[in-house]
Amino acid sequence: MSFRFTTAGESHGPGLVTIVEGLPAGLELDREALDRDMARRQLGHGRGGRMKIETDRVEIRAGVRHGFTMGGPVAALVANKDYKNW
């Protein structure tokens, strides 16, 4: 099985988007594990202190229903709530 990741967006834009292809149908998406992984960014190194005050939340936009993948591409968005202030 091969996976393909496509991303779009920039750090000062309205959000970052990803499309993940190649996931089988029926794969459980563990929302809590995903949120924990996203929170790890706040502990890392960066150029500024903003990453310590921003809380990233992934919005699954397509490809997942009732917590399980559907077999097609999975689309996700991480919105930048503060982009208008840049």
QUIZINOR-V820166 format. One line per field, one symbol per residue. phi: phi as a letter, one per 20 degrees, with the letter a starting at -180 (. if undefined). psi: psi as a letter, one per 40 degrees, with the letter a starting at -180 (. if undefined). burial: 1 if it has 16 or more other C-alpha atoms within 10 Angstrom, else 0. Layout:
BEGIN
phi = ???
psi = ???
burial = ???
END
This chain:
BEGIN
phi = .ddcdccbobfdefrdcccddoeffnffeegfffffffffgfeeeaebeffededecedfdancclncfdoegddccdfdfdffee
psi = hiihhhiiiideaeihiihhiehiiehhhgdddddddddddeeaiidiedeeehhhhhhhdiehhfeiieeaihhihhigeedee.
burial = 00000000000001111111101000000000000000100100000000100001000100110000110011111111000000
END
